[in-house]
Amino acid sequence: MGYIISAVIFQEDHSIWPGTHTQKGAIDSRQQSSQRISGGEHHGHYTGEAAALSGAGDMFHPKFQWLFDWTNQIPIYRQKDGISNLRKNASSFELTYRKLADGEAVLIFPEAKTILEKRMRPIQRGTAHLAFGTLPFVKEGEELLILPVAVNFTEPRLPGTDVVVKFGAPFLTEQATREDRDAIDRFTSTLSDAMSPLIIQVTEERYDHHYDVLASVYMRCVQGGRPCGSAHDDLVLLSNVVNQHDRHQALLDRVHTYFHTLKKMKIGEAVYFPHLVMANRFILAIMLILKLIWLVCGGWIWRSVRRIIFSKIKANTFKSPVTVGAAMVLYPLISLILLIICLIAGWPLWIVLAWVTVMLSGMFFRPPFDLIWKVLTLGFSVKAKLKSEISDIRNEVKALLENVK
């Protein structure tokens, strides 16, 4: 059986990972008897190979074609990419159809344009064209399923921030052709309706930071105490609080004050790590030492590459995905070079294993080093005030969630 995984990344409109708030779409073809798709939160799976990624053609530079092939990416060109590039879509579509007919998955971004916002953009017809174009290649007895997925981030450009993945219920592709305008419109409308409730949306951009504060306090200080609750449903409730700002003005004023206090103190990133502010200085000191070890042993390479990429790429939506792609190449290469040096110099091979272990440990201490340092060195009265403000927000968030029961 085949299926399309339609993904939307909320606010941090990202590529699949990390990258990021709403993502869009993928297609897979496989035997119905062996196909398994489970909807729900934080999970959902299909039997088969890793998904191929269908992305905007303007990201695909010929010099890095080997990287795109290695990471299983397929370019889809648009009118703004020029007529010559549009002609290349024929081979991209053929490759997509073949992968789907062979039972592979293809991830598609149906909004056609990714922007750092906490709202779903109109779903375009490209996913429908690919779905209906695939049907003639699907073997008899097999079907094409569409699986909507929303990847809800808080701040995709900042490592270590929170993400909630929500899978929707899959639906079948009706039998139609790419020339059937009515079928394409029905497909696009169905896809849009299926994805919209999965995305945690803030209707007005000026209230995005209010949601960031509430969502981060919830994820870091509240969610752990609600093991039976749904993080997605809770965050939808908090987004509704922000969207109905007239009814919750007192809370949002408190959030606004807290947000601007952090900005004024030049620790704005602490919005996404309220647990750092709540932590005692002993814990912060340990985190700082471990983070320093990671930086000295090779974390500085990641930081340097990230800084260079962020300075060269203008589009915010591509910064983190490109940085992660660079790390996927850079760190294995360094590991290989270190292994060769150990073999030539006769050094013990456990050095390579130790280095890889230290680098992987960076995933467990994701807050930036300078942020940990700034929070650690805050004055006692300032830190006490911030902790009090976070506690007040946390208690109000708890009260809001309890009232829903």
C-alpha positions as CSV (number, residue, x, y, z in Angstrom):
1,M,0.0,0.0,0.0
2,G,1.2,3.5,-0.7
3,Y,0.7,6.6,1.5
4,I,1.6,10.2,1.6
5,I,3.0,11.6,4.8
6,S,2.0,15.2,4.9
7,A,3.9,17.1,7.5
8,V,3.6,20.7,8.7
9,I,6.1,22.4,10.9
10,F,4.5,25.0,13.2
11,Q,6.1,28.4,13.5
12,E,9.5,27.0,12.8
13,D,8.7,26.0,9.3
14,H,11.4,23.5,8.8
15,S,12.6,20.7,6.8
16,I,11.8,17.3,8.3
17,W,14.4,17.3,11.2
18,P,15.6,19.2,12.8
19,G,14.4,21.0,11.6
20,T,11.7,22.9,13.1
21,H,6.9,24.3,13.3
22,T,5.0,22.8,10.5
23,Q,6.2,20.3,7.9
24,K,4.4,18.9,4.9
25,G,3.9,15.6,3.2
26,A,5.2,12.3,2.1
27,I,4.1,9.5,-0.2
28,D,4.8,5.8,0.2
29,S,3.7,2.7,-1.8
30,R,3.6,-0.8,-0.3
31,Q,1.5,-3.9,0.1
32,Q,-1.7,-3.3,2.0
33,S,-1.3,-6.5,4.0
34,S,2.1,-5.4,5.4
35,Q,1.4,-1.7,5.8
36,R,1.1,-0.3,9.3
37,I,0.4,3.3,10.1
38,S,-0.4,4.5,13.6
39,G,-1.7,7.9,14.3
40,G,-1.3,9.8,17.5
41,E,1.2,11.9,19.4
42,H,4.9,11.4,19.4
43,H,4.6,8.2,17.4
44,G,3.5,6.7,14.1
45,H,5.3,4.3,11.9
46,Y,5.3,2.6,8.6
47,T,7.0,-0.6,7.5
48,G,9.7,0.0,4.8
49,E,12.7,2.2,4.0
50,A,13.5,5.7,5.2
51,A,11.6,8.4,3.5
52,A,13.0,10.3,0.5
53,L,12.7,14.1,1.0
54,S,11.1,16.2,-1.7
55,G,12.3,19.8,-1.4
56,A,12.5,23.2,-3.1
57,G,14.8,23.1,-6.1
58,D,16.6,26.3,-5.2
59,M,18.3,24.5,-2.3
60,F,20.0,22.0,-4.7
61,H,23.4,23.3,-5.8
62,P,25.1,21.0,-8.3
63,K,28.4,20.9,-6.3
64,F,26.5,19.2,-3.4
65,Q,24.6,16.7,-5.5
66,W,26.4,13.9,-3.8
67,L,25.2,15.1,-0.4
68,F,21.6,15.3,-1.7
69,D,21.8,11.8,-3.1
70,W,23.3,10.5,0.2
71,T,20.5,12.1,2.2
72,N,17.9,10.8,-0.2
73,Q,16.6,14.2,-1.4
74,I,14.6,14.9,-4.6
75,P,14.5,18.5,-6.0
76,I,11.2,20.0,-7.1
77,Y,11.6,23.2,-9.1
78,R,9.1,26.1,-9.2
79,Q,8.5,28.9,-11.7
80,K,10.8,31.3,-9.9
81,D,13.7,28.8,-10.4
82,G,13.6,29.4,-14.2
83,I,12.3,27.6,-17.2
84,S,15.5,25.5,-17.6
85,N,15.1,24.2,-14.1
86,L,11.4,23.5,-14.5
87,R,12.3,21.1,-17.2
88,K,14.2,19.1,-14.7
89,N,11.0,18.3,-12.8
90,A,10.2,15.5,-15.3
91,S,13.1,13.4,-14.0
92,S,12.2,14.3,-10.4
93,F,8.6,13.2,-10.8
94,E,9.7,10.0,-12.6
95,L,12.0,9.2,-9.7
96,T,9.2,10.0,-7.2
97,Y,6.8,7.7,-9.0
98,R,9.3,4.9,-9.1
99,K,10.1,5.2,-5.4
100,L,6.5,5.1,-4.5
101,A,5.7,2.2,-6.8
102,D,8.6,0.3,-5.2
103,G,7.2,0.8,-1.7
104,E,9.4,3.7,-0.6
105,A,8.2,6.8,1.3
106,V,8.6,10.3,-0.1
107,L,8.2,13.3,2.2
108,I,6.6,16.4,0.6
109,F,6.2,19.9,1.9
110,P,2.7,20.9,0.6
111,E,2.8,24.6,1.6
112,A,5.4,25.2,-1.1
113,K,7.0,27.9,0.9
114,T,8.5,27.7,4.4
115,I,8.4,30.7,6.7
116,L,9.2,31.0,10.4
117,E,5.7,31.5,11.6
118,K,3.2,29.7,13.9
119,R,0.5,29.5,11.3
120,M,-0.3,27.0,8.5
121,R,0.0,28.5,5.0
122,P,-2.4,27.5,2.2
123,I,-1.8,23.9,1.1
124,Q,-0.8,23.9,-2.6
125,R,-1.8,21.4,-5.3
126,G,1.7,19.9,-5.8
127,T,1.0,17.0,-3.4
128,A,-2.2,16.1,-5.3
129,H,-0.4,16.2,-8.6
130,L,2.3,13.8,-7.3
131,A,-0.3,11.5,-5.7
132,F,-2.5,11.2,-8.8
133,G,0.6,11.0,-11.0
134,T,1.7,8.0,-9.0
135,L,-1.5,6.0,-9.3
136,P,-0.8,4.6,-12.8
137,F,2.5,3.1,-11.4
138,V,0.9,1.5,-8.3
139,K,0.6,-2.2,-8.6
140,E,-2.8,-3.9,-8.8
141,G,-4.2,-4.5,-5.3
142,E,-2.2,-1.7,-3.8
143,E,-3.4,1.7,-2.7
144,L,-1.9,5.2,-1.9
145,L,-2.4,6.5,1.6
146,I,-1.9,10.1,2.8
147,L,-0.5,10.5,6.4
148,P,-0.7,14.0,7.8
149,V,2.0,15.0,10.2
150,A,2.6,18.2,12.1
151,V,6.0,19.0,13.7
152,N,5.4,21.7,16.3
153,F,8.5,23.5,17.4
154,T,9.2,26.5,19.7
155,E,12.4,27.8,18.2
156,P,14.0,25.6,15.5
157,R,17.1,27.7,15.0
158,L,18.1,27.1,18.6
159,P,19.4,23.6,19.5
160,G,17.8,21.9,22.5
161,T,14.4,23.5,22.2
162,D,11.1,21.6,22.3
163,V,9.2,19.8,19.6
164,V,5.9,17.9,19.6
165,V,5.1,15.7,16.7
166,K,1.4,14.9,15.9
167,F,0.3,12.3,13.5
168,G,-3.2,12.4,12.0
169,A,-5.3,9.6,10.6
170,P,-4.3,8.4,7.1
171,F,-6.7,8.7,4.2
172,L,-6.8,7.0,0.8
173,T,-6.2,8.7,-2.5
174,E,-9.2,8.5,-4.8
175,Q,-8.8,7.2,-8.3
176,A,-8.2,10.2,-10.5
177,T,-5.7,11.8,-12.9
178,R,-3.5,14.9,-12.7
179,E,-5.8,16.5,-15.3
180,D,-8.9,16.2,-13.0
181,R,-9.2,19.6,-11.5
182,D,-12.1,18.8,-9.3
183,A,-10.3,15.7,-7.8
184,I,-7.2,17.8,-7.3
185,D,-9.2,20.5,-5.4
186,R,-10.9,17.8,-3.3
187,F,-7.6,16.2,-2.4
188,T,-6.0,19.5,-1.5
189,S,-9.0,20.5,0.6
190,T,-9.0,17.1,2.4
191,L,-5.3,17.4,3.1
192,S,-5.6,20.9,4.4
193,D,-8.5,19.9,6.7
194,A,-6.6,16.9,8.0
195,M,-3.4,18.9,8.7
196,S,-4.9,22.1,10.2
197,P,-5.9,20.6,13.6
198,L,-2.5,19.0,14.0
199,I,-0.7,22.3,13.9
200,I,-0.6,24.5,17.0
201,Q,-1.4,27.9,15.6
202,V,-1.1,31.4,16.9
203,T,-3.3,33.7,14.8
204,E,-1.5,37.0,15.3
205,E,2.3,37.2,14.9
206,R,2.7,39.8,17.6
207,Y,1.6,37.2,20.1
208,D,4.1,34.6,19.0
209,H,6.5,35.3,21.9
210,H,3.6,35.0,24.4
211,Y,3.1,31.4,23.2
212,D,6.8,30.7,23.2
213,V,6.9,31.6,26.9
214,L,3.8,29.6,27.9
215,A,4.8,26.6,25.8
216,S,8.4,26.5,27.1
217,V,7.2,26.8,30.8
218,Y,4.7,24.0,30.1
219,M,7.3,21.7,28.4
220,R,10.0,22.3,31.0
221,C,8.1,22.8,34.2
222,V,4.7,21.3,33.9
223,Q,4.4,18.5,31.3
224,G,6.5,16.1,33.3
225,G,3.9,16.1,36.0
226,R,1.1,15.3,33.6
227,P,2.1,11.8,32.3
228,C,-1.5,11.0,31.3
229,G,-2.0,14.3,29.5
230,S,-1.4,15.0,25.8
231,A,1.3,17.6,25.2
232,H,-0.3,18.5,21.9
233,D,-3.7,19.0,23.4
234,D,-2.3,21.0,26.2
235,L,-0.3,23.2,23.9
236,V,-3.4,23.7,21.7
237,L,-5.2,25.0,24.8
238,L,-2.3,27.4,25.5
239,S,-2.4,28.6,21.9
240,N,-6.1,29.3,22.4
241,V,-5.3,31.3,25.5
242,V,-3.0,33.4,23.4
243,N,-5.5,33.7,20.5
244,Q,-8.2,34.7,23.0
245,H,-6.0,37.4,24.5
246,D,-8.8,39.6,25.5
247,R,-10.0,37.0,28.0
248,H,-6.5,36.3,29.5
249,Q,-5.0,39.8,29.4
250,A,-3.6,39.7,32.9
251,L,-1.6,36.5,32.3
252,L,-0.4,37.7,28.9
253,D,0.7,41.0,30.4
254,R,2.8,39.0,33.0
255,V,4.2,36.9,30.2
256,H,5.0,40.0,28.2
257,T,6.8,41.6,31.1
258,Y,8.8,38.5,31.8
259,F,9.8,38.1,28.1
260,H,11.1,41.7,27.8
261,T,12.9,41.4,31.2
262,L,14.9,38.5,29.7
263,K,15.6,40.5,26.5
264,K,16.7,43.5,28.5
265,M,19.1,41.4,30.4
266,K,20.5,39.9,27.1
267,I,19.4,36.4,28.0
268,G,16.4,36.2,25.6
269,E,17.2,32.6,24.8
270,A,16.3,31.7,28.4
271,V,12.7,32.0,27.3
272,Y,13.1,28.5,25.9
273,F,15.0,27.1,28.9
274,P,13.1,28.2,32.0
275,H,14.4,25.2,33.9
276,L,17.8,26.8,33.7
277,V,16.6,29.8,35.6
278,M,14.9,27.5,38.1
279,A,18.0,25.3,38.6
280,N,20.3,25.9,41.6
281,R,23.8,27.1,41.0
282,F,25.4,23.8,41.8
283,I,23.5,22.1,39.0
284,L,24.3,25.0,36.6
285,A,28.0,24.7,37.5
286,I,28.0,21.0,36.6
287,M,26.2,21.7,33.3
288,L,28.7,24.4,32.5
289,I,31.7,22.1,33.2
290,L,30.3,19.3,31.0
291,K,29.4,21.8,28.3
292,L,33.0,23.2,28.4
293,I,34.4,19.7,28.0
294,W,32.2,19.1,25.0
295,L,33.3,22.5,23.5
296,V,37.0,21.9,24.0
297,C,36.9,18.3,22.6
298,G,35.3,19.3,19.4
299,G,32.0,21.1,20.1
300,W,33.7,24.3,18.9
301,I,33.7,22.8,15.4
302,W,29.9,22.7,15.4
303,R,29.7,26.2,16.9
304,S,32.1,27.6,14.2
305,V,30.3,25.9,11.3
306,R,26.9,27.0,12.6
307,R,28.1,30.6,12.9
308,I,29.5,30.5,9.4
309,I,26.4,29.0,7.9
310,F,24.1,31.4,9.7
311,S,26.2,34.3,8.4
312,K,26.0,33.1,4.8
313,I,22.4,32.0,4.5
314,K,19.8,34.8,4.5
315,A,16.7,32.6,4.8
316,N,16.0,31.7,8.4
317,T,14.2,28.5,7.4
318,F,17.3,27.0,5.8
319,K,19.8,27.8,8.5
320,S,19.3,24.9,10.9
321,P,18.7,22.2,8.2
322,V,21.9,23.2,6.4
323,T,23.9,23.2,9.6
324,V,22.6,19.8,10.5
325,G,23.5,18.5,7.1
326,A,27.0,19.9,7.4
327,A,27.4,18.2,10.8
328,M,26.3,14.9,9.2
329,V,29.2,15.2,6.9
330,L,31.8,16.9,9.1
331,Y,31.7,14.7,12.2
332,P,31.9,11.3,10.5
333,L,34.8,12.7,8.4
334,I,36.6,13.9,11.6
335,S,36.0,10.5,13.2
336,L,37.5,8.8,10.2
337,I,40.5,11.1,10.1
338,L,41.0,10.5,13.9
339,L,40.8,6.7,13.3
340,I,43.4,6.8,10.6
341,I,45.7,8.9,12.8
342,C,45.3,6.4,15.7
343,L,46.1,3.5,13.4
344,I,49.2,5.2,11.9
345,A,50.5,6.5,15.3
346,G,49.7,3.3,17.1
347,W,47.4,5.1,19.6
348,P,44.6,3.0,21.2
349,L,41.4,3.0,19.3
350,W,39.4,3.8,22.4
351,I,40.4,7.4,21.8
352,V,38.0,7.5,18.8
353,L,35.2,5.9,20.8
354,A,35.8,8.4,23.7
355,W,35.7,11.3,21.3
356,V,32.5,10.2,19.6
357,T,31.0,9.6,23.1
358,V,31.9,13.1,24.2
359,M,30.4,14.6,21.0
360,L,27.2,12.6,21.4
361,S,27.0,13.8,25.0
362,G,26.4,17.3,23.6
363,M,22.8,16.1,22.8
364,F,22.1,15.9,26.5
365,F,23.3,19.4,27.4
366,R,21.8,21.4,24.6
367,P,21.4,24.9,26.1
368,P,24.1,27.2,24.8
369,F,27.3,27.5,26.9
370,D,27.0,31.3,27.1
371,L,23.4,31.1,28.3
372,I,24.3,28.7,31.1
373,W,27.1,31.0,32.1
374,K,24.9,34.1,32.1
375,V,22.2,32.4,34.2
376,L,24.9,31.1,36.6
377,T,26.3,34.5,37.1
378,L,23.0,36.3,37.7
379,G,22.7,38.2,40.9
380,F,20.8,36.4,43.7
381,S,18.0,39.0,43.8
382,V,17.7,39.1,40.0
383,K,17.6,35.3,39.8
384,A,15.1,35.1,42.6
385,K,12.8,37.6,40.9
386,L,12.9,35.6,37.6
387,K,12.2,32.3,39.4
388,S,9.2,33.9,41.1
389,E,7.9,35.1,37.7
390,I,8.4,31.7,36.2
391,S,6.6,30.1,39.2
392,D,3.7,32.4,38.8
393,I,3.4,31.6,35.1
394,R,3.7,27.9,35.8
395,N,1.0,28.0,38.4
396,E,-1.4,29.8,36.1
397,V,-0.6,27.3,33.3
398,K,-1.4,24.4,35.7
399,A,-4.6,26.1,36.7
400,L,-5.7,26.6,33.1
401,L,-5.1,22.9,32.3
402,E,-6.8,21.7,35.5
403,N,-9.9,23.8,34.7
404,V,-10.2,21.9,31.4
405,K,-10.6,18.5,33.1
